[in-house]
Amino acid sequence: MLASSPEDRAARPAAPVADPIDARIDAPIDARIGAPIDAQIDACRRGDRAALEAVFRAHAESLARLLTRIVGPSVDVEDLLQDTFAAAIPAFGRFRGEASIKTWLHRIAVHVAHQHLRRPRHRREVALDDPETVARDPEPAGEPELRALTLRLYRHLDALDATKRIALVLYAIEEYTVDEIAALMGASRAATKSRIFWARRALLRRMRRDPRLAEGEP
């Protein structure tokens, strides 16, 4: 459950240096959803492996779901989950408990997903109706046609700027508030609202040109 081996991680492309999302994953998030640091989290701050494993296992499902909704059905999600945990391990020493551990880990996951989306070849070279890709979706419920349309939608999301795309997914799919998204992405409220607006506008423009999605346009 902990980070991949050094050999596996070395084989992956390096993340870009420039990053409009605030990379200071230990920065304050939102004291309104804060929680006291319990003994388990305190053990994580000291690098206790058993405590780290327990925390990661407790949050792995929600983090995998968040990552999948941001990047889409992809074989990369497990790697991104491991990258999230790898980033969290050294950051635990700076975790101040100003947000819940779930929110703090989600912020790290958002940053990891953003790095992934900005890599030159992140887009998946699969057919829109690829049944194997559909089967890897952690939420496979629903008719095959609905799943195929979901894949089609993510192809259109792939064309959006990574920062705007993440803001829109967090707002429209994860149902975070604007203030929560701003905190997760290290941005101002005004910038976050602008990202959501322009991402939605760009996505709707693409959907209108896609006959299979136009009828279901919101």
C-alpha beads as a LAMMPS data file, in Angstrom:
LAMMPS data file: protein, C-alpha beads

218 atoms
217 bonds

1 atom types
1 bond types

-500.0 500.0 xlo xhi
-500.0 500.0 ylo yhi
-500.0 500.0 zlo zhi

Masses

1 110.0

Atoms # bond

1 1 1 0.000 0.000 0.000
2 1 1 2.959 2.297 0.424
3 1 1 4.866 3.944 -2.425
4 1 1 6.087 2.017 -5.445
5 1 1 9.673 0.832 -5.614
6 1 1 12.376 3.335 -6.639
7 1 1 12.814 1.402 -9.888
8 1 1 9.102 1.710 -10.771
9 1 1 8.979 5.383 -9.931
10 1 1 12.179 6.142 -11.831
11 1 1 10.578 4.751 -14.987
12 1 1 7.806 7.329 -14.940
13 1 1 8.196 10.707 -16.669
14 1 1 9.182 13.576 -14.418
15 1 1 6.425 15.988 -13.490
16 1 1 6.667 19.530 -14.891
17 1 1 8.257 22.109 -12.659
18 1 1 5.775 24.894 -13.306
19 1 1 2.524 24.273 -11.507
20 1 1 -0.365 26.738 -11.124
21 1 1 -1.860 24.581 -8.365
22 1 1 -0.265 25.385 -5.019
23 1 1 2.188 22.561 -4.352
24 1 1 2.499 23.378 -0.641
25 1 1 0.472 20.382 0.449
26 1 1 1.140 21.167 4.096
27 1 1 -0.413 24.648 3.852
28 1 1 -3.664 25.381 5.753
29 1 1 -6.819 24.172 4.020
30 1 1 -9.981 25.040 5.930
31 1 1 -10.243 25.188 9.691
32 1 1 -14.038 24.733 9.495
33 1 1 -13.539 21.031 8.747
34 1 1 -10.590 20.613 11.071
35 1 1 -10.187 17.767 13.525
36 1 1 -7.780 17.192 16.400
37 1 1 -4.701 15.102 15.614
38 1 1 -5.303 11.712 17.218
39 1 1 -2.703 9.158 18.291
40 1 1 -2.710 7.411 14.921
41 1 1 -2.000 10.613 12.998
42 1 1 0.649 11.553 15.531
43 1 1 2.279 8.166 14.856
44 1 1 2.157 8.921 11.117
45 1 1 3.974 12.170 11.768
46 1 1 6.752 10.131 13.397
47 1 1 6.927 7.857 10.354
48 1 1 5.359 4.798 11.980
49 1 1 4.819 2.355 9.111
50 1 1 1.858 0.511 10.663
51 1 1 0.023 3.783 11.299
52 1 1 0.736 4.986 7.759
53 1 1 -0.578 1.709 6.329
54 1 1 -3.749 1.977 8.416
55 1 1 -4.460 5.555 7.339
56 1 1 -3.776 4.833 3.676
57 1 1 -5.993 1.746 3.685
58 1 1 -8.804 3.700 5.333
59 1 1 -8.730 6.383 2.624
60 1 1 -7.599 4.403 -0.440
61 1 1 -11.106 3.884 -1.827
62 1 1 -12.178 7.522 -1.670
63 1 1 -8.830 8.677 -3.075
64 1 1 -9.022 6.180 -5.951
65 1 1 -12.544 7.375 -6.744
66 1 1 -11.440 11.019 -6.694
67 1 1 -8.448 10.321 -8.931
68 1 1 -10.562 8.319 -11.382
69 1 1 -13.128 11.074 -11.646
70 1 1 -10.404 13.615 -12.354
71 1 1 -8.317 11.644 -14.881
72 1 1 -11.030 9.292 -16.142
73 1 1 -11.083 5.476 -16.410
74 1 1 -7.391 4.718 -16.687
75 1 1 -4.730 2.154 -15.805
76 1 1 -2.792 5.072 -14.313
77 1 1 -5.052 5.413 -11.280
78 1 1 -3.223 2.835 -9.169
79 1 1 0.087 4.565 -9.918
80 1 1 -1.439 7.936 -9.038
81 1 1 -2.745 6.497 -5.779
82 1 1 0.739 5.261 -4.906
83 1 1 2.167 8.666 -5.839
84 1 1 -0.354 10.296 -3.488
85 1 1 0.747 8.094 -0.605
86 1 1 4.421 8.635 -1.457
87 1 1 3.911 12.405 -1.296
88 1 1 1.968 12.136 1.965
89 1 1 4.647 10.203 3.878
90 1 1 7.226 13.013 4.161
91 1 1 4.481 15.649 4.429
92 1 1 2.921 14.079 7.530
93 1 1 5.619 15.686 9.647
94 1 1 4.171 19.078 8.711
95 1 1 0.493 18.088 9.024
96 1 1 -1.035 20.508 11.550
97 1 1 -4.561 19.149 11.721
98 1 1 -6.179 22.306 10.343
99 1 1 -8.276 20.082 8.076
100 1 1 -9.484 16.515 8.319
101 1 1 -6.979 13.896 7.184
102 1 1 -9.346 13.013 4.331
103 1 1 -9.368 16.582 3.049
104 1 1 -5.600 16.844 3.432
105 1 1 -5.050 13.626 1.452
106 1 1 -7.531 14.793 -1.191
107 1 1 -5.506 17.956 -1.623
108 1 1 -2.391 15.877 -2.266
109 1 1 -4.340 13.680 -4.706
110 1 1 -5.562 16.743 -6.607
111 1 1 -1.978 17.951 -6.929
112 1 1 -0.806 14.521 -8.140
113 1 1 -3.651 14.329 -10.668
114 1 1 -2.809 17.797 -11.932
115 1 1 0.800 16.814 -12.528
116 1 1 -0.377 13.734 -14.418
117 1 1 -2.781 15.669 -16.641
118 1 1 -0.053 18.128 -17.624
119 1 1 2.273 15.418 -18.898
120 1 1 2.488 15.490 -22.709
121 1 1 1.173 11.965 -23.293
122 1 1 -1.336 11.498 -20.498
123 1 1 -4.254 10.922 -22.878
124 1 1 -5.216 7.314 -23.232
125 1 1 -4.847 5.748 -26.665
126 1 1 -7.969 3.588 -26.446
127 1 1 -11.151 3.353 -28.464
128 1 1 -14.191 5.078 -27.021
129 1 1 -15.964 1.725 -26.804
130 1 1 -13.026 -0.261 -25.370
131 1 1 -14.745 -2.774 -22.993
132 1 1 -11.521 -3.443 -21.075
133 1 1 -11.182 0.220 -20.178
134 1 1 -14.816 0.390 -19.105
135 1 1 -14.304 -2.621 -16.856
136 1 1 -11.481 -0.869 -15.008
137 1 1 -13.792 1.910 -13.877
138 1 1 -14.126 1.550 -10.053
139 1 1 -17.819 2.446 -10.427
140 1 1 -18.934 0.019 -13.152
141 1 1 -22.648 0.192 -12.338
142 1 1 -24.962 1.230 -15.149
143 1 1 -25.809 0.235 -18.682
144 1 1 -23.007 -0.321 -21.220
145 1 1 -24.283 2.635 -23.251
146 1 1 -23.984 4.938 -20.249
147 1 1 -20.431 3.764 -19.601
148 1 1 -19.553 4.318 -23.256
149 1 1 -20.912 7.857 -23.046
150 1 1 -18.850 8.429 -19.910
151 1 1 -15.701 7.463 -21.805
152 1 1 -16.729 9.803 -24.591
153 1 1 -17.207 12.633 -22.115
154 1 1 -13.726 12.102 -20.704
155 1 1 -12.272 12.335 -24.189
156 1 1 -13.736 15.829 -24.365
157 1 1 -12.433 16.639 -20.893
158 1 1 -8.978 15.613 -22.105
159 1 1 -9.039 18.628 -24.424
160 1 1 -9.439 21.095 -21.547
161 1 1 -6.703 22.888 -19.650
162 1 1 -5.767 20.667 -16.692
163 1 1 -6.420 23.306 -14.034
164 1 1 -9.852 24.233 -15.392
165 1 1 -10.746 20.583 -15.890
166 1 1 -9.980 19.705 -12.267
167 1 1 -12.000 22.654 -10.973
168 1 1 -14.985 21.599 -13.090
169 1 1 -14.789 17.936 -12.066
170 1 1 -14.535 18.835 -8.384
171 1 1 -17.544 21.132 -8.719
172 1 1 -19.835 19.216 -11.102
173 1 1 -19.017 15.604 -10.212
174 1 1 -17.534 15.626 -6.710
175 1 1 -19.917 18.437 -5.673
176 1 1 -17.372 20.427 -3.705
177 1 1 -18.267 24.055 -3.070
178 1 1 -16.311 26.847 -4.749
179 1 1 -14.599 27.666 -1.462
180 1 1 -13.605 24.027 -0.913
181 1 1 -12.213 23.759 -4.440
182 1 1 -10.259 26.969 -3.974
183 1 1 -8.701 25.513 -0.818
184 1 1 -7.905 22.163 -2.454
185 1 1 -6.275 23.856 -5.437
186 1 1 -4.551 26.658 -3.533
187 1 1 -6.380 29.325 -5.539
188 1 1 -8.529 32.365 -4.823
189 1 1 -12.302 32.089 -4.874
190 1 1 -12.510 34.392 -7.880
191 1 1 -9.976 32.363 -9.853
192 1 1 -11.805 29.156 -8.998
193 1 1 -15.163 30.509 -10.162
194 1 1 -13.547 31.660 -13.394
195 1 1 -11.972 28.236 -13.995
196 1 1 -15.303 26.479 -13.498
197 1 1 -17.122 28.906 -15.787
198 1 1 -14.658 28.663 -18.670
199 1 1 -14.239 24.901 -18.343
200 1 1 -17.985 24.357 -18.442
201 1 1 -18.329 26.666 -21.423
202 1 1 -15.564 24.874 -23.345
203 1 1 -16.954 21.443 -22.507
204 1 1 -20.494 22.346 -23.577
205 1 1 -19.148 23.737 -26.840
206 1 1 -17.459 20.404 -27.570
207 1 1 -20.507 18.410 -26.487
208 1 1 -22.755 20.324 -28.871
209 1 1 -20.558 19.136 -31.735
210 1 1 -20.782 15.510 -30.572
211 1 1 -24.098 13.986 -31.720
212 1 1 -23.907 11.228 -29.096
213 1 1 -23.659 13.723 -26.236
214 1 1 -25.646 16.703 -27.512
215 1 1 -29.024 15.220 -26.548
216 1 1 -27.933 14.807 -22.924
217 1 1 -26.507 18.318 -22.606
218 1 1 -27.385 19.894 -19.237

Bonds

1 1 1 2
2 1 2 3
3 1 3 4
4 1 4 5
5 1 5 6
6 1 6 7
7 1 7 8
8 1 8 9
9 1 9 10
10 1 10 11
11 1 11 12
12 1 12 13
13 1 13 14
14 1 14 15
15 1 15 16
16 1 16 17
17 1 17 18
18 1 18 19
19 1 19 20
20 1 20 21
21 1 21 22
22 1 22 23
23 1 23 24
24 1 24 25
25 1 25 26
26 1 26 27
27 1 27 28
28 1 28 29
29 1 29 30
30 1 30 31
31 1 31 32
32 1 32 33
33 1 33 34
34 1 34 35
35 1 35 36
36 1 36 37
37 1 37 38
38 1 38 39
39 1 39 40
40 1 40 41
41 1 41 42
42 1 42 43
43 1 43 44
44 1 44 45
45 1 45 46
46 1 46 47
47 1 47 48
48 1 48 49
49 1 49 50
50 1 50 51
51 1 51 52
52 1 52 53
53 1 53 54
54 1 54 55
55 1 55 56
56 1 56 57
57 1 57 58
58 1 58 59
59 1 59 60
60 1 60 61
61 1 61 62
62 1 62 63
63 1 63 64
64 1 64 65
65 1 65 66
66 1 66 67
67 1 67 68
68 1 68 69
69 1 69 70
70 1 70 71
71 1 71 72
72 1 72 73
73 1 73 74
74 1 74 75
75 1 75 76
76 1 76 77
77 1 77 78
78 1 78 79
79 1 79 80
80 1 80 81
81 1 81 82
82 1 82 83
83 1 83 84
84 1 84 85
85 1 85 86
86 1 86 87
87 1 87 88
88 1 88 89
89 1 89 90
90 1 90 91
91 1 91 92
92 1 92 93
93 1 93 94
94 1 94 95
95 1 95 96
96 1 96 97
97 1 97 98
98 1 98 99
99 1 99 100
100 1 100 101
101 1 101 102
102 1 102 103
103 1 103 104
104 1 104 105
105 1 105 106
106 1 106 107
107 1 107 108
108 1 108 109
109 1 109 110
110 1 110 111
111 1 111 112
112 1 112 113
113 1 113 114
114 1 114 115
115 1 115 116
116 1 116 117
117 1 117 118
118 1 118 119
119 1 119 120
120 1 120 121
121 1 121 122
122 1 122 123
123 1 123 124
124 1 124 125
125 1 125 126
126 1 126 127
127 1 127 128
128 1 128 129
129 1 129 130
130 1 130 131
131 1 131 132
132 1 132 133
133 1 133 134
134 1 134 135
135 1 135 136
136 1 136 137
137 1 137 138
138 1 138 139
139 1 139 140
140 1 140 141
141 1 141 142
142 1 142 143
143 1 143 144
144 1 144 145
145 1 145 146
146 1 146 147
147 1 147 148
148 1 148 149
149 1 149 150
150 1 150 151
151 1 151 152
152 1 152 153
153 1 153 154
154 1 154 155
155 1 155 156
156 1 156 157
157 1 157 158
158 1 158 159
159 1 159 160
160 1 160 161
161 1 161 162
162 1 162 163
163 1 163 164
164 1 164 165
165 1 165 166
166 1 166 167
167 1 167 168
168 1 168 169
169 1 169 170
170 1 170 171
171 1 171 172
172 1 172 173
173 1 173 174
174 1 174 175
175 1 175 176
176 1 176 177
177 1 177 178
178 1 178 179
179 1 179 180
180 1 180 181
181 1 181 182
182 1 182 183
183 1 183 184
184 1 184 185
185 1 185 186
186 1 186 187
187 1 187 188
188 1 188 189
189 1 189 190
190 1 190 191
191 1 191 192
192 1 192 193
193 1 193 194
194 1 194 195
195 1 195 196
196 1 196 197
197 1 197 198
198 1 198 199
199 1 199 200
200 1 200 201
201 1 201 202
202 1 202 203
203 1 203 204
204 1 204 205
205 1 205 206
206 1 206 207
207 1 207 208
208 1 208 209
209 1 209 210
210 1 210 211
211 1 211 212
212 1 212 213
213 1 213 214
214 1 214 215
215 1 215 216
216 1 216 217
217 1 217 218
